[in-house]
Amino acid sequence: MQSIPVKSYIFAPYYSGQVKHRNIMKQAIHPETKTVPVICSCGNTFDTESTIKEDEIRVEICSKCHPFYTGEKRILKAGAVDKFYARQKKMEELAKNKK
C-alpha cells in the first residue's frame, strides 16, 4: 500500500498572498506512541509520550532534583579521582591511629 503525503496550505503575508504547499508527516509509517509515567529516583513523577514497550520509565535525575534547574550546588563524589582521594584519606587516618 502506497501512502500519499498529506498537503497543508500556508497563508502568510511574506508569500504575497500565494498559496504554498507543505508536506506533513506521512501516515501509517511512524511507531505508535502511548502515555507512560516517568519516575525519578527523587520521587517526582510525570507523564510523557513514548514509543517504548515498557509501562514506565525510571530515571536517576529530573528537572525537580537536577542542580542546574534547582540552583543548588551539589558535588557528587562518584568519580575515580574522588575514590582515590577517599582511599588516600582513609590511609592517612589509619597511619595516624597506628602511631
N, C-alpha and C positions, 0 to 999 in steps of 0.2 A: 504494500500500500504506500503510495507516494503522498507525502504531506505537502500541502501548498502553504507558503508563508502568508500570514495574515497581514493585511495592509492597514496602516493607520494614516490619518491625514493631519498635517501640521499647518495651522493657520497662524502666521506670525508677521508682524509688521516688517521685519527685515527681509522677508521673502517677497516684498512688494505685492502682496495680495495673491500670489500664485499658490496653488495647492502643490505641496511636495509630498511624496510617498516615502514612508519609512517602514522597513520590515520589523515586525515584532517577533519574539521567540517562536520557533516552530512548535507546533502542538504534538503531543504524544511521543517526544523523544527524550524528555527530561525525567529524572527519577522522581518518584513520589515523595513528598515531604509530609512530616507529621509534627505535631507539637509534643516536645519532650521536656521534662523538668531538668534543670541544671542544678546540681547540688554541690556546694563548695564545702571545703573542709572546715570553714569557719561557721557553718550552719546556715548561710544565706542560700535561698533557693529562688529561682526564676524560671520562666518558660521561654523556649526558643523553638524555631522551626529547624528541623534537621532531616537528613536522609538516612541516618544510622538505623540499624535494625534493633538496637537495644532500646529498653524502655526509659532509660535515664542516662544522663551524662554526669560523671563525677569529676570535679576539677579541684586542684590544690589551692588556687588563689583566684579571687574575683575582684570586681571593682569596689566591693564593700570593705575588703581587707587588704588590697594592694597598696603599698606605701605611696605610689605615685598619685592615686586618687584620694587617699585619706590625708596626705600631707605629713604623716608622721614618719620619722626616720627610724628605721628598723634595720639592724645588722643581722644577717643570717650567718651563723657560724657552721657552715657545712662544707666549705671548700678544702682542698688538700693543704693549702698553706695554713688555714685555721687549725686543721687537725695536727699539723706539725707543731705549731706554737702550743697547742694544748698538751701534746706529749712532752715538749720541752719544759713547760711549766711544771708538769707532774714530776719529771725527773729532778728538777731543781728542788721541789718540795720534799721529795724522798731523800735527796742529798742533805738538806737542812735537818730533817728528822733523824738521819743516821748519825750526825755529829753529836 
